[in-house]
């Protein structure tokens, strides 16, 4: 996220109207609108890999998987947010009524980049925690083959990390909210982590 807002004091409706006609994506935080930066080959490949894996998992169910062009709307007592997560999964029928954003995700995934990692781990994660339907938040590292999974349990979030190591042959990770298990290597298929 770029630190200087492109627009200020916009209502959510004004933001949605501007965004519908914009050639670049913007995120919205309490009336301020920020342009989003482009992504690297590694970032896009990882996001594509996890999208393809999850799409195959939910095919034929009431769940939908969205890649980086779908917004999530967060309505808080002290403001609203619109973010573009890298991956968003919703199984809530209420999300079918909003074609440009979703409000009831059960899973959100962010692929980390140098410019957004602190925000994805900090303020954005705090905002995501206010979504009652959200069951898991996953951060995928682009420098090392590692996933960090935060799972809601009652009023707290449990943390698990999964990584490739020389000690374990074909290690897997598990997404509880979708009952999905896969090899970590599948997320990093065709990714050159040394080319950053």
Residue, then its C-alpha position, 0 to 999 in steps of 0.5 A: x500500500x502506498x502511504x499517501x492517499x490519492x483521495x480523502x473524505x470519500x464515502x464508501x459509495x463514492x469510493x465504489x463508484x470511482x473504483x468501478x471506473x478506475x484502471x488501477x485498484x485502490x484500497x479504502x480506509x475510513x474515507x481515504x483511498x490508496x493506489x495499489x502497487x503491482x506484483x512480482x512474478x513470484x507473488x502472482x505465481x504463488x497466488x495463482x497456484x493457491x487459487x487453482x488448488x482451492x478452486x478444485x477443492x470447492x468445485x461443486x459446493x456453495x463456496x466461491x474462491x476469488x483472486x486479487x480483483x475481488x474486494x472485501x468490505x469491512x464495516x466497523x463501528x468507527x469506519x469502513x475498509x475495502x481491501x483486495x486480498x490475494x485470495x478470498x473464499x466465501x461460502x455465505x449466500x449473502x455474498x452472492x448479492x454483492x458483485x463487486x465486494x464480499x463481506x462474509x469470507x471464511x478464508x483470506x490469504x495474503x501473499x507477502x511482499x516487501x512493501x506490504x508485509x508489515x501492513x498485512x501482519x499488522x493493521x490489515x490483520x486487525x481489521x480482518x479479525x473484526x469479520x465474524x465469518x472469518x475462520x482462517x487468515x493465511x500469510x504466504x512467504x515469497x522469500x522462503x517456502x513458509x505459510x503462517x496460518x491464523x485460525x479463529x478459536x472462540x475469541x482468540x487466534x491460534x498460530x501455526x507455521x508450515x515450511x519446507x525443510x530438508x528434515x521432512x519429505x513432502x511436508x503438508x499444510x491443512x486449511x481447517x475451514x475448507x478441510x483441505x490438505x496439500x503439499x507445501x511444494x504445490x504452492x511454490x510450483x514454478x516459483x524461483x525463490x532465488x530470483x527476488 
